[in-house]
Amino acid sequence: MPHELILGCMAKSLFNWTHRDVTDFLQQKGFSFFEGVDGVGQAWLNFHDNGEPNRMVEVKFTSAFYKSKTLKRMIRQSGIPEEEWMTWTGA
């Protein structure tokens, strides 16, 4: 299998998401990096139309893949269905 196809399939499971995958996905879904939250690795927020915060996803930096338990926590925090996360890299 060509290298590009392997990489394109990697992030489709709960075991192969990198920090870059998560932050790229969140940014594409309307979340923005927010520095003003104490005690959080990185806070990614999205907002209602009136400017009020809607949801916050805590993303801790790692140079490895996230554990599935960690990714599931970020999925819950985002409010975005897991199916959207799993199909995103195949789009």
PyMOL Python script that loads the backbone (N, CA, C, O; Angstrom):
from pymol import cmd

cmd.read_pdbstr("""\
ATOM      1  N   MET A   1       0.857  -1.183   0.000  1.00  0.00           N
ATOM      2  CA  MET A   1       0.000   0.000   0.000  1.00  0.00           C
ATOM      3  C   MET A   1       0.897   1.239   0.000  1.00  0.00           C
ATOM      4  O   MET A   1       1.834   1.307   0.796  1.00  0.00           O
ATOM      5  N   PRO A   2       0.639   2.217  -0.867  1.00  0.00           N
ATOM      6  CA  PRO A   2       1.467   3.425  -0.885  1.00  0.00           C
ATOM      7  C   PRO A   2       1.438   4.149   0.453  1.00  0.00           C
ATOM      8  O   PRO A   2       0.440   4.118   1.173  1.00  0.00           O
ATOM      9  N   HIS A   3       2.543   4.796   0.770  1.00  0.00           N
ATOM     10  CA  HIS A   3       2.706   5.500   2.037  1.00  0.00           C
ATOM     11  C   HIS A   3       1.591   6.528   2.266  1.00  0.00           C
ATOM     12  O   HIS A   3       1.099   6.655   3.387  1.00  0.00           O
ATOM     13  N   GLU A   4       1.186   7.260   1.229  1.00  0.00           N
ATOM     14  CA  GLU A   4       0.148   8.277   1.373  1.00  0.00           C
ATOM     15  C   GLU A   4      -1.179   7.664   1.807  1.00  0.00           C
ATOM     16  O   GLU A   4      -1.901   8.256   2.610  1.00  0.00           O
ATOM     17  N   LEU A   5      -1.510   6.481   1.283  1.00  0.00           N
ATOM     18  CA  LEU A   5      -2.761   5.835   1.653  1.00  0.00           C
ATOM     19  C   LEU A   5      -2.736   5.381   3.101  1.00  0.00           C
ATOM     20  O   LEU A   5      -3.745   5.475   3.801  1.00  0.00           O
ATOM     21  N   ILE A   6      -1.594   4.891   3.554  1.00  0.00           N
ATOM     22  CA  ILE A   6      -1.471   4.475   4.951  1.00  0.00           C
ATOM     23  C   ILE A   6      -1.678   5.676   5.860  1.00  0.00           C
ATOM     24  O   ILE A   6      -2.442   5.596   6.822  1.00  0.00           O
ATOM     25  N   LEU A   7      -1.015   6.782   5.574  1.00  0.00           N
ATOM     26  CA  LEU A   7      -1.156   7.979   6.413  1.00  0.00           C
ATOM     27  C   LEU A   7      -2.576   8.510   6.368  1.00  0.00           C
ATOM     28  O   LEU A   7      -3.087   8.964   7.391  1.00  0.00           O
ATOM     29  N   GLY A   8      -3.228   8.469   5.220  1.00  0.00           N
ATOM     30  CA  GLY A   8      -4.590   8.957   5.100  1.00  0.00           C
ATOM     31  C   GLY A   8      -5.584   8.141   5.891  1.00  0.00           C
ATOM     32  O   GLY A   8      -6.646   8.650   6.252  1.00  0.00           O
ATOM     33  N   CYS A   9      -5.268   6.883   6.172  1.00  0.00           N
ATOM     34  CA  CYS A   9      -6.175   6.006   6.907  1.00  0.00           C
ATOM     35  C   CYS A   9      -5.896   6.000   8.400  1.00  0.00           C
ATOM     36  O   CYS A   9      -6.738   5.546   9.176  1.00  0.00           O
ATOM     37  N   MET A  10      -4.748   6.487   8.822  1.00  0.00           N
ATOM     38  CA  MET A  10      -4.319   6.327  10.201  1.00  0.00           C
ATOM     39  C   MET A  10      -5.249   6.963  11.220  1.00  0.00           C
ATOM     40  O   MET A  10      -5.561   6.340  12.235  1.00  0.00           O
ATOM     41  N   ALA A  11      -5.691   8.167  10.979  1.00  0.00           N
ATOM     42  CA  ALA A  11      -6.450   8.881  11.996  1.00  0.00           C
ATOM     43  C   ALA A  11      -7.932   8.517  11.991  1.00  0.00           C
ATOM     44  O   ALA A  11      -8.726   9.212  12.625  1.00  0.00           O
ATOM     45  N   LYS A  12      -8.321   7.472  11.311  1.00  0.00           N
ATOM     46  CA  LYS A  12      -9.722   7.090  11.276  1.00  0.00           C
ATOM     47  C   LYS A  12     -10.141   6.289  12.490  1.00  0.00           C
ATOM     48  O   LYS A  12     -11.336   6.112  12.722  1.00  0.00           O
ATOM     49  N   SER A  13      -9.194   5.801  13.267  1.00  0.00           N
ATOM     50  CA  SER A  13      -9.550   5.040  14.460  1.00  0.00           C
ATOM     51  C   SER A  13      -9.347   5.915  15.688  1.00  0.00           C
ATOM     52  O   SER A  13      -8.873   7.046  15.583  1.00  0.00           O
ATOM     53  N   LEU A  14      -9.701   5.396  16.830  1.00  0.00           N
ATOM     54  CA  LEU A  14      -9.509   6.142  18.072  1.00  0.00           C
ATOM     55  C   LEU A  14      -8.082   6.034  18.596  1.00  0.00           C
ATOM     56  O   LEU A  14      -7.777   6.574  19.660  1.00  0.00           O
ATOM     57  N   PHE A  15      -7.212   5.355  17.879  1.00  0.00           N
ATOM     58  CA  PHE A  15      -5.871   5.094  18.381  1.00  0.00           C
ATOM     59  C   PHE A  15      -4.780   5.860  17.669  1.00  0.00           C
ATOM     60  O   PHE A  15      -3.628   5.808  18.099  1.00  0.00           O
ATOM     61  N   ASN A  16      -5.089   6.565  16.608  1.00  0.00           N
ATOM     62  CA  ASN A  16      -4.027   7.142  15.790  1.00  0.00           C
ATOM     63  C   ASN A  16      -4.156   8.643  15.559  1.00  0.00           C
ATOM     64  O   ASN A  16      -3.808   9.133  14.484  1.00  0.00           O
ATOM     65  N   TRP A  17      -4.640   9.367  16.534  1.00  0.00           N
ATOM     66  CA  TRP A  17      -4.762  10.815  16.391  1.00  0.00           C
ATOM     67  C   TRP A  17      -3.575  11.503  17.053  1.00  0.00           C
ATOM     68  O   TRP A  17      -3.235  11.215  18.200  1.00  0.00           O
ATOM     69  N   THR A  18      -2.956  12.411  16.318  1.00  0.00           N
ATOM     70  CA  THR A  18      -1.854  13.209  16.853  1.00  0.00           C
ATOM     71  C   THR A  18      -2.394  14.571  17.309  1.00  0.00           C
ATOM     72  O   THR A  18      -3.546  14.917  17.045  1.00  0.00           O
ATOM     73  N   HIS A  19      -1.559  15.316  17.983  1.00  0.00           N
ATOM     74  CA  HIS A  19      -1.915  16.683  18.384  1.00  0.00           C
ATOM     75  C   HIS A  19      -2.307  17.495  17.156  1.00  0.00           C
ATOM     76  O   HIS A  19      -3.293  18.231  17.187  1.00  0.00           O
ATOM     77  N   ARG A  20      -1.552  17.368  16.094  1.00  0.00           N
ATOM     78  CA  ARG A  20      -1.826  18.119  14.859  1.00  0.00           C
ATOM     79  C   ARG A  20      -3.181  17.726  14.278  1.00  0.00           C
ATOM     80  O   ARG A  20      -3.937  18.594  13.842  1.00  0.00           O
ATOM     81  N   ASP A  21      -3.503  16.419  14.266  1.00  0.00           N
ATOM     82  CA  ASP A  21      -4.807  15.968  13.758  1.00  0.00           C
ATOM     83  C   ASP A  21      -5.942  16.619  14.540  1.00  0.00           C
ATOM     84  O   ASP A  21      -6.892  17.143  13.959  1.00  0.00           O
ATOM     85  N   VAL A  22      -5.830  16.579  15.865  1.00  0.00           N
ATOM     86  CA  VAL A  22      -6.892  17.107  16.729  1.00  0.00           C
ATOM     87  C   VAL A  22      -7.057  18.604  16.529  1.00  0.00           C
ATOM     88  O   VAL A  22      -8.176  19.082  16.345  1.00  0.00           O
ATOM     89  N   THR A  23      -5.963  19.351  16.562  1.00  0.00           N
ATOM     90  CA  THR A  23      -6.075  20.808  16.448  1.00  0.00           C
ATOM     91  C   THR A  23      -6.517  21.235  15.055  1.00  0.00           C
ATOM     92  O   THR A  23      -7.261  22.207  14.920  1.00  0.00           O
ATOM     93  N   ASP A  24      -6.076  20.529  14.015  1.00  0.00           N
ATOM     94  CA  ASP A  24      -6.543  20.846  12.656  1.00  0.00           C
ATOM     95  C   ASP A  24      -8.044  20.597  12.536  1.00  0.00           C
ATOM     96  O   ASP A  24      -8.768  21.403  11.952  1.00  0.00           O
ATOM     97  N   PHE A  25      -8.506  19.476  13.093  1.00  0.00           N
ATOM     98  CA  PHE A  25      -9.930  19.144  13.054  1.00  0.00           C
ATOM     99  C   PHE A  25     -10.739  20.205  13.787  1.00  0.00           C
ATOM    100  O   PHE A  25     -11.728  20.710  13.257  1.00  0.00           O
ATOM    101  N   LEU A  26     -10.323  20.547  15.006  1.00  0.00           N
ATOM    102  CA  LEU A  26     -11.064  21.540  15.787  1.00  0.00           C
ATOM    103  C   LEU A  26     -11.105  22.889  15.079  1.00  0.00           C
ATOM    104  O   LEU A  26     -12.146  23.546  15.047  1.00  0.00           O
ATOM    105  N   GLN A  27      -9.987  23.295  14.520  1.00  0.00           N
ATOM    106  CA  GLN A  27      -9.947  24.578  13.818  1.00  0.00           C
ATOM    107  C   GLN A  27     -10.905  24.563  12.624  1.00  0.00           C
ATOM    108  O   GLN A  27     -11.617  25.539  12.387  1.00  0.00           O
ATOM    109  N   GLN A  28     -10.923  23.475  11.887  1.00  0.00           N
ATOM    110  CA  GLN A  28     -11.827  23.374  10.742  1.00  0.00           C
ATOM    111  C   GLN A  28     -13.293  23.397  11.180  1.00  0.00           C
ATOM    112  O   GLN A  28     -14.159  23.839  10.426  1.00  0.00           O
ATOM    113  N   LYS A  29     -13.568  22.925  12.387  1.00  0.00           N
ATOM    114  CA  LYS A  29     -14.938  22.892  12.905  1.00  0.00           C
ATOM    115  C   LYS A  29     -15.312  24.166  13.667  1.00  0.00           C
ATOM    116  O   LYS A  29     -16.342  24.200  14.339  1.00  0.00           O
ATOM    117  N   GLY A  30     -14.490  25.206  13.570  1.00  0.00           N
ATOM    118  CA  GLY A  30     -14.851  26.500  14.135  1.00  0.00           C
ATOM    119  C   GLY A  30     -14.303  26.790  15.516  1.00  0.00           C
ATOM    120  O   GLY A  30     -14.678  27.795  16.121  1.00  0.00           O
ATOM    121  N   PHE A  31     -13.430  25.948  16.033  1.00  0.00           N
ATOM    122  CA  PHE A  31     -12.813  26.198  17.334  1.00  0.00           C
ATOM    123  C   PHE A  31     -11.565  27.058  17.140  1.00  0.00           C
ATOM    124  O   PHE A  31     -10.917  27.006  16.095  1.00  0.00           O
ATOM    125  N   SER A  32     -11.242  27.846  18.158  1.00  0.00           N
ATOM    126  CA  SER A  32     -10.056  28.693  18.137  1.00  0.00           C
ATOM    127  C   SER A  32      -9.225  28.445  19.385  1.00  0.00           C
ATOM    128  O   SER A  32      -9.755  28.166  20.460  1.00  0.00           O
ATOM    129  N   PHE A  33      -7.912  28.553  19.221  1.00  0.00           N
ATOM    130  CA  PHE A  33      -7.007  28.423  20.355  1.00  0.00           C
ATOM    131  C   PHE A  33      -7.196  29.624  21.270  1.00  0.00           C
ATOM    132  O   PHE A  33      -7.278  30.760  20.802  1.00  0.00           O
ATOM    133  N   PHE A  34      -7.266  29.376  22.565  1.00  0.00           N
ATOM    134  CA  PHE A  34      -7.508  30.434  23.542  1.00  0.00           C
ATOM    135  C   PHE A  34      -6.501  30.275  24.667  1.00  0.00           C
ATOM    136  O   PHE A  34      -6.435  29.222  25.302  1.00  0.00           O
ATOM    137  N   GLU A  35      -5.708  31.327  24.919  1.00  0.00           N
ATOM    138  CA  GLU A  35      -4.626  31.241  25.895  1.00  0.00           C
ATOM    139  C   GLU A  35      -5.049  31.554  27.321  1.00  0.00           C
ATOM    140  O   GLU A  35      -4.302  31.248  28.251  1.00  0.00           O
ATOM    141  N   GLY A  36      -6.193  32.138  27.528  1.00  0.00           N
ATOM    142  CA  GLY A  36      -6.539  32.665  28.841  1.00  0.00           C
ATOM    143  C   GLY A  36      -7.189  31.699  29.814  1.00  0.00           C
ATOM    144  O   GLY A  36      -8.001  32.128  30.634  1.00  0.00           O
ATOM    145  N   VAL A  37      -6.867  30.415  29.757  1.00  0.00           N
ATOM    146  CA  VAL A  37      -7.481  29.450  30.667  1.00  0.00           C
ATOM    147  C   VAL A  37      -6.376  28.807  31.505  1.00  0.00           C
ATOM    148  O   VAL A  37      -5.519  28.101  30.973  1.00  0.00           O
ATOM    149  N   ASP A  38      -6.400  29.054  32.819  1.00  0.00           N
ATOM    150  CA  ASP A  38      -5.381  28.500  33.704  1.00  0.00           C
ATOM    151  C   ASP A  38      -5.623  27.020  33.956  1.00  0.00           C
ATOM    152  O   ASP A  38      -6.765  26.566  34.010  1.00  0.00           O
ATOM    153  N   GLY A  39      -4.538  26.276  34.108  1.00  0.00           N
ATOM    154  CA  GLY A  39      -4.641  24.869  34.476  1.00  0.00           C
ATOM    155  C   GLY A  39      -5.029  23.943  33.345  1.00  0.00           C
ATOM    156  O   GLY A  39      -5.355  22.780  33.580  1.00  0.00           O
ATOM    157  N   VAL A  40      -5.000  24.438  32.132  1.00  0.00           N
ATOM    158  CA  VAL A  40      -5.378  23.643  30.972  1.00  0.00           C
ATOM    159  C   VAL A  40      -4.186  23.617  30.026  1.00  0.00           C
ATOM    160  O   VAL A  40      -3.516  24.634  29.846  1.00  0.00           O
ATOM    161  N   GLY A  41      -3.912  22.454  29.413  1.00  0.00           N
ATOM    162  CA  GLY A  41      -2.826  22.380  28.438  1.00  0.00           C
ATOM    163  C   GLY A  41      -3.025  23.432  27.361  1.00  0.00           C
ATOM    164  O   GLY A  41      -2.315  24.437  27.323  1.00  0.00           O
ATOM    165  N   GLN A  42      -3.977  23.199  26.500  1.00  0.00           N
ATOM    166  CA  GLN A  42      -4.411  24.169  25.503  1.00  0.00           C
ATOM    167  C   GLN A  42      -5.927  24.169  25.513  1.00  0.00           C
ATOM    168  O   GLN A  42      -6.554  23.110  25.548  1.00  0.00           O
ATOM    169  N   ALA A  43      -6.506  25.333  25.485  1.00  0.00           N
ATOM    170  CA  ALA A  43      -7.962  25.452  25.446  1.00  0.00           C
ATOM    171  C   ALA A  43      -8.369  25.833  24.023  1.00  0.00           C
ATOM    172  O   ALA A  43      -7.892  26.824  23.471  1.00  0.00           O
ATOM    173  N   TRP A  44      -9.249  25.036  23.449  1.00  0.00           N
ATOM    174  CA  TRP A  44      -9.818  25.324  22.141  1.00  0.00           C
ATOM    175  C   TRP A  44     -11.301  25.579  22.351  1.00  0.00           C
ATOM    176  O   TRP A  44     -12.026  24.706  22.830  1.00  0.00           O
ATOM    177  N   LEU A  45     -11.752  26.779  21.992  1.00  0.00           N
ATOM    178  CA  LEU A  45     -13.124  27.184  22.240  1.00  0.00           C
ATOM    179  C   LEU A  45     -13.858  27.465  20.941  1.00  0.00           C
ATOM    180  O   LEU A  45     -13.262  27.874  19.945  1.00  0.00           O
ATOM    181  N   ASN A  46     -15.166  27.237  20.974  1.00  0.00           N
ATOM    182  CA  ASN A  46     -16.022  27.772  19.923  1.00  0.00           C
ATOM    183  C   ASN A  46     -17.077  28.627  20.604  1.00  0.00           C
ATOM    184  O   ASN A  46     -17.318  28.498  21.804  1.00  0.00           O
ATOM    185  N   PHE A  47     -17.694  29.488  19.840  1.00  0.00           N
ATOM    186  CA  PHE A  47     -18.568  30.507  20.413  1.00  0.00           C
ATOM    187  C   PHE A  47     -19.927  30.513  19.725  1.00  0.00           C
ATOM    188  O   PHE A  47     -20.058  30.156  18.554  1.00  0.00           O
ATOM    189  N   HIS A  48     -20.929  30.928  20.485  1.00  0.00           N
ATOM    190  CA  HIS A  48     -22.257  31.180  19.918  1.00  0.00           C
ATOM    191  C   HIS A  48     -22.173  32.406  19.017  1.00  0.00           C
ATOM    192  O   HIS A  48     -21.184  33.138  19.057  1.00  0.00           O
ATOM    193  N   ASP A  49     -23.194  32.636  18.213  1.00  0.00           N
ATOM    194  CA  ASP A  49     -23.235  33.799  17.322  1.00  0.00           C
ATOM    195  C   ASP A  49     -23.143  35.116  18.089  1.00  0.00           C
ATOM    196  O   ASP A  49     -22.647  36.108  17.554  1.00  0.00           O
ATOM    197  N   ASN A  50     -23.619  35.136  19.343  1.00  0.00           N
ATOM    198  CA  ASN A  50     -23.583  36.375  20.130  1.00  0.00           C
ATOM    199  C   ASN A  50     -22.226  36.595  20.810  1.00  0.00           C
ATOM    200  O   ASN A  50     -22.063  37.554  21.564  1.00  0.00           O
ATOM    201  N   GLY A  51     -21.248  35.709  20.548  1.00  0.00           N
ATOM    202  CA  GLY A  51     -19.913  35.877  21.106  1.00  0.00           C
ATOM    203  C   GLY A  51     -19.683  35.174  22.429  1.00  0.00           C
ATOM    204  O   GLY A  51     -18.560  35.147  22.933  1.00  0.00           O
ATOM    205  N   GLU A  52     -20.738  34.603  22.996  1.00  0.00           N
ATOM    206  CA  GLU A  52     -20.594  33.864  24.257  1.00  0.00           C
ATOM    207  C   GLU A  52     -19.916  32.517  23.991  1.00  0.00           C
ATOM    208  O   GLU A  52     -20.192  31.869  22.981  1.00  0.00           O
ATOM    209  N   PRO A  53     -19.026  32.097  24.903  1.00  0.00           N
ATOM    210  CA  PRO A  53     -18.396  30.781  24.718  1.00  0.00           C
ATOM    211  C   PRO A  53     -19.434  29.664  24.708  1.00  0.00           C
ATOM    212  O   PRO A  53     -20.401  29.695  25.470  1.00  0.00           O
ATOM    213  N   ASN A  54     -19.228  28.695  23.853  1.00  0.00           N
ATOM    214  CA  ASN A  54     -20.135  27.564  23.739  1.00  0.00           C
ATOM    215  C   ASN A  54     -19.500  26.323  24.349  1.00  0.00           C
ATOM    216  O   ASN A  54     -20.012  25.781  25.329  1.00  0.00           O
ATOM    217  N   ARG A  55     -18.400  25.873  23.784  1.00  0.00           N
ATOM    218  CA  ARG A  55     -17.733  24.654  24.254  1.00  0.00           C
ATOM    219  C   ARG A  55     -16.235  24.876  24.329  1.00  0.00           C
ATOM    220  O   ARG A  55     -15.668  25.677  23.585  1.00  0.00           O
ATOM    221  N   MET A  56     -15.595  24.138  25.256  1.00  0.00           N
ATOM    222  CA  MET A  56     -14.151  24.175  25.375  1.00  0.00           C
ATOM    223  C   MET A  56     -13.618  22.746  25.342  1.00  0.00           C
ATOM    224  O   MET A  56     -14.131  21.857  26.022  1.00  0.00           O
ATOM    225  N   VAL A  57     -12.578  22.550  24.535  1.00  0.00           N
ATOM    226  CA  VAL A  57     -11.899  21.262  24.469  1.00  0.00           C
ATOM    227  C   VAL A  57     -10.490  21.465  25.014  1.00  0.00           C
ATOM    228  O   VAL A  57      -9.752  22.331  24.544  1.00  0.00           O
ATOM    229  N   GLU A  58     -10.124  20.663  26.005  1.00  0.00           N
ATOM    230  CA  GLU A  58      -8.781  20.707  26.567  1.00  0.00           C
ATOM    231  C   GLU A  58      -7.897  19.758  25.771  1.00  0.00           C
ATOM    232  O   GLU A  58      -8.152  18.555  25.705  1.00  0.00           O
ATOM    233  N   VAL A  59      -6.849  20.319  25.166  1.00  0.00           N
ATOM    234  CA  VAL A  59      -5.936  19.532  24.348  1.00  0.00           C
ATOM    235  C   VAL A  59      -4.540  19.655  24.943  1.00  0.00           C
ATOM    236  O   VAL A  59      -3.936  20.728  24.909  1.00  0.00           O
ATOM    237  N   LYS A  60      -4.037  18.572  25.479  1.00  0.00           N
ATOM    238  CA  LYS A  60      -2.677  18.558  26.015  1.00  0.00           C
ATOM    239  C   LYS A  60      -1.741  18.107  24.905  1.00  0.00           C
ATOM    240  O   LYS A  60      -2.036  17.174  24.158  1.00  0.00           O
ATOM    241  N   PHE A  61      -0.595  18.798  24.813  1.00  0.00           N
ATOM    242  CA  PHE A  61       0.359  18.451  23.758  1.00  0.00           C
ATOM    243  C   PHE A  61       1.001  17.105  24.043  1.00  0.00           C
ATOM    244  O   PHE A  61       1.357  16.789  25.178  1.00  0.00           O
ATOM    245  N   THR A  62       1.139  16.327  22.989  1.00  0.00           N
ATOM    246  CA  THR A  62       1.890  15.077  23.049  1.00  0.00           C
ATOM    247  C   THR A  62       2.578  14.893  21.706  1.00  0.00           C
ATOM    248  O   THR A  62       2.050  15.300  20.671  1.00  0.00           O
ATOM    249  N   SER A  63       3.749  14.283  21.723  1.00  0.00           N
ATOM    250  CA  SER A  63       4.438  14.000  20.465  1.00  0.00           C
ATOM    251  C   SER A  63       4.069  12.609  19.956  1.00  0.00           C
ATOM    252  O   SER A  63       4.508  12.201  18.881  1.00  0.00           O
ATOM    253  N   ALA A  64       3.267  11.888  20.724  1.00  0.00           N
ATOM    254  CA  ALA A  64       2.824  10.547  20.343  1.00  0.00           C
ATOM    255  C   ALA A  64       1.337  10.603  19.988  1.00  0.00           C
ATOM    256  O   ALA A  64       0.742  11.680  19.957  1.00  0.00           O
ATOM    257  N   PHE A  65       0.751   9.453  19.724  1.00  0.00           N
ATOM    258  CA  PHE A  65      -0.685   9.376  19.484  1.00  0.00           C
ATOM    259  C   PHE A  65      -1.420   9.468  20.820  1.00  0.00           C
ATOM    260  O   PHE A  65      -0.917   9.023  21.852  1.00  0.00           O
ATOM    261  N   TYR A  66      -2.627  10.057  20.784  1.00  0.00           N
ATOM    262  CA  TYR A  66      -3.451  10.103  21.988  1.00  0.00           C
ATOM    263  C   TYR A  66      -4.018   8.720  22.280  1.00  0.00           C
ATOM    264  O   TYR A  66      -4.322   7.960  21.360  1.00  0.00           O
ATOM    265  N   LYS A  67      -4.157   8.401  23.546  1.00  0.00           N
ATOM    266  CA  LYS A  67      -4.843   7.178  23.943  1.00  0.00           C
ATOM    267  C   LYS A  67      -6.314   7.345  23.579  1.00  0.00           C
ATOM    268  O   LYS A  67      -6.825   8.465  23.544  1.00  0.00           O
ATOM    269  N   SER A  68      -6.996   6.228  23.308  1.00  0.00           N
ATOM    270  CA  SER A  68      -8.404   6.316  22.896  1.00  0.00           C
ATOM    271  C   SER A  68      -9.259   6.964  23.985  1.00  0.00           C
ATOM    272  O   SER A  68     -10.210   7.679  23.669  1.00  0.00           O
ATOM    273  N   LYS A  69      -8.943   6.732  25.245  1.00  0.00           N
ATOM    274  CA  LYS A  69      -9.693   7.340  26.347  1.00  0.00           C
ATOM    275  C   LYS A  69      -9.557   8.868  26.316  1.00  0.00           C
ATOM    276  O   LYS A  69     -10.526   9.587  26.564  1.00  0.00           O
ATOM    277  N   THR A  70      -8.372   9.347  26.017  1.00  0.00           N
ATOM    278  CA  THR A  70      -8.131  10.790  25.935  1.00  0.00           C
ATOM    279  C   THR A  70      -8.876  11.389  24.749  1.00  0.00           C
ATOM    280  O   THR A  70      -9.494  12.447  24.868  1.00  0.00           O
ATOM    281  N   LEU A  71      -8.816  10.717  23.611  1.00  0.00           N
ATOM    282  CA  LEU A  71      -9.517  11.221  22.430  1.00  0.00           C
ATOM    283  C   LEU A  71     -11.024  11.237  22.670  1.00  0.00           C
ATOM    284  O   LEU A  71     -11.697  12.192  22.282  1.00  0.00           O
ATOM    285  N   LYS A  72     -11.560  10.203  23.298  1.00  0.00           N
ATOM    286  CA  LYS A  72     -13.003  10.172  23.586  1.00  0.00           C
ATOM    287  C   LYS A  72     -13.408  11.335  24.498  1.00  0.00           C
ATOM    288  O   LYS A  72     -14.498  11.885  24.344  1.00  0.00           O
ATOM    289  N   ARG A  73     -12.548  11.710  25.438  1.00  0.00           N
ATOM    290  CA  ARG A  73     -12.834  12.858  26.301  1.00  0.00           C
ATOM    291  C   ARG A  73     -12.911  14.130  25.461  1.00  0.00           C
ATOM    292  O   ARG A  73     -13.817  14.942  25.647  1.00  0.00           O
ATOM    293  N   MET A  74     -11.964  14.307  24.538  1.00  0.00           N
ATOM    294  CA  MET A  74     -11.973  15.494  23.685  1.00  0.00           C
ATOM    295  C   MET A  74     -13.200  15.505  22.775  1.00  0.00           C
ATOM    296  O   MET A  74     -13.774  16.563  22.517  1.00  0.00           O
ATOM    297  N   ILE A  75     -13.599  14.336  22.292  1.00  0.00           N
ATOM    298  CA  ILE A  75     -14.801  14.241  21.451  1.00  0.00           C
ATOM    299  C   ILE A  75     -16.029  14.676  22.251  1.00  0.00           C
ATOM    300  O   ILE A  75     -16.849  15.453  21.761  1.00  0.00           O
ATOM    301  N   ARG A  76     -16.155  14.176  23.475  1.00  0.00           N
ATOM    302  CA  ARG A  76     -17.295  14.574  24.330  1.00  0.00           C
ATOM    303  C   ARG A  76     -17.286  16.081  24.583  1.00  0.00           C
ATOM    304  O   ARG A  76     -18.323  16.739  24.490  1.00  0.00           O
ATOM    305  N   GLN A  77     -16.113  16.621  24.901  1.00  0.00           N
ATOM    306  CA  GLN A  77     -16.025  18.051  25.180  1.00  0.00           C
ATOM    307  C   GLN A  77     -16.417  18.892  23.974  1.00  0.00           C
ATOM    308  O   GLN A  77     -17.005  19.962  24.131  1.00  0.00           O
ATOM    309  N   SER A  78     -16.098  18.418  22.770  1.00  0.00           N
ATOM    310  CA  SER A  78     -16.369  19.208  21.564  1.00  0.00           C
ATOM    311  C   SER A  78     -17.852  19.254  21.208  1.00  0.00           C
ATOM    312  O   SER A  78     -18.319  20.217  20.599  1.00  0.00           O
ATOM    313  N   GLY A  79     -18.589  18.214  21.588  1.00  0.00           N
ATOM    314  CA  GLY A  79     -19.990  18.138  21.195  1.00  0.00           C
ATOM    315  C   GLY A  79     -20.183  17.723  19.746  1.00  0.00           C
ATOM    316  O   GLY A  79     -21.311  17.715  19.252  1.00  0.00           O
ATOM    317  N   ILE A  80     -19.106  17.381  19.061  1.00  0.00           N
ATOM    318  CA  ILE A  80     -19.166  16.943  17.669  1.00  0.00           C
ATOM    319  C   ILE A  80     -19.287  15.422  17.670  1.00  0.00           C
ATOM    320  O   ILE A  80     -18.509  14.748  18.346  1.00  0.00           O
ATOM    321  N   PRO A  81     -20.239  14.869  16.931  1.00  0.00           N
ATOM    322  CA  PRO A  81     -20.411  13.414  16.936  1.00  0.00           C
ATOM    323  C   PRO A  81     -19.116  12.680  16.572  1.00  0.00           C
ATOM    324  O   PRO A  81     -18.348  13.124  15.719  1.00  0.00           O
ATOM    325  N   GLU A  82     -18.899  11.551  17.240  1.00  0.00           N
ATOM    326  CA  GLU A  82     -17.697  10.748  17.004  1.00  0.00           C
ATOM    327  C   GLU A  82     -17.554  10.367  15.532  1.00  0.00           C
ATOM    328  O   GLU A  82     -16.437  10.296  15.018  1.00  0.00           O
ATOM    329  N   GLU A  83     -18.667  10.122  14.854  1.00  0.00           N
ATOM    330  CA  GLU A  83     -18.625   9.748  13.443  1.00  0.00           C
ATOM    331  C   GLU A  83     -17.950  10.826  12.594  1.00  0.00           C
ATOM    332  O   GLU A  83     -17.230  10.512  11.646  1.00  0.00           O
ATOM    333  N   GLU A  84     -18.186  12.107  12.937  1.00  0.00           N
ATOM    334  CA  GLU A  84     -17.537  13.197  12.197  1.00  0.00           C
ATOM    335  C   GLU A  84     -16.038  13.176  12.412  1.00  0.00           C
ATOM    336  O   GLU A  84     -15.268  13.420  11.483  1.00  0.00           O
ATOM    337  N   TRP A  85     -15.625  12.887  13.625  1.00  0.00           N
ATOM    338  CA  TRP A  85     -14.185  12.782  13.915  1.00  0.00           C
ATOM    339  C   TRP A  85     -13.573  11.647  13.092  1.00  0.00           C
ATOM    340  O   TRP A  85     -12.510  11.807  12.494  1.00  0.00           O
ATOM    341  N   MET A  86     -14.246  10.515  13.068  1.00  0.00           N
ATOM    342  CA  MET A  86     -13.686   9.327  12.433  1.00  0.00           C
ATOM    343  C   MET A  86     -13.643   9.443  10.911  1.00  0.00           C
ATOM    344  O   MET A  86     -12.776   8.843  10.274  1.00  0.00           O
ATOM    345  N   THR A  87     -14.558  10.201  10.322  1.00  0.00           N
ATOM    346  CA  THR A  87     -14.565  10.325   8.866  1.00  0.00           C
ATOM    347  C   THR A  87     -13.796  11.540   8.390  1.00  0.00           C
ATOM    348  O   THR A  87     -13.572  11.674   7.187  1.00  0.00           O
ATOM    349  N   TRP A  88     -13.388  12.416   9.260  1.00  0.00           N
ATOM    350  CA  TRP A  88     -12.757  13.675   8.870  1.00  0.00           C
ATOM    351  C   TRP A  88     -11.520  13.478   7.996  1.00  0.00           C
ATOM    352  O   TRP A  88     -11.391  14.119   6.953  1.00  0.00           O
ATOM    353  N   THR A  89     -10.630  12.614   8.403  1.00  0.00           N
ATOM    354  CA  THR A  89      -9.383  12.463   7.637  1.00  0.00           C
ATOM    355  C   THR A  89      -9.586  11.739   6.323  1.00  0.00           C
ATOM    356  O   THR A  89      -8.713  11.781   5.457  1.00  0.00           O
ATOM    357  N   GLY A  90     -10.708  11.081   6.157  1.00  0.00           N
ATOM    358  CA  GLY A  90     -10.988  10.420   4.895  1.00  0.00           C
ATOM    359  C   GLY A  90     -11.648  11.349   3.888  1.00  0.00           C
ATOM    360  O   GLY A  90     -11.851  10.978   2.732  1.00  0.00           O
ATOM    361  N   ALA A  91     -11.985  12.560   4.331  1.00  0.00           N
ATOM    362  CA  ALA A  91     -12.688  13.502   3.451  1.00  0.00           C
ATOM    363  C   ALA A  91     -11.780  14.087   2.402  1.00  0.00           C
ATOM    364  O   ALA A  91     -12.222  14.895   1.585  1.00  0.00           O
TER     365      ALA A  91
END
""", "prot")
cmd.dss("prot")
cmd.show_as("cartoon", "prot")
cmd.util.cbc("prot")
cmd.orient("prot")
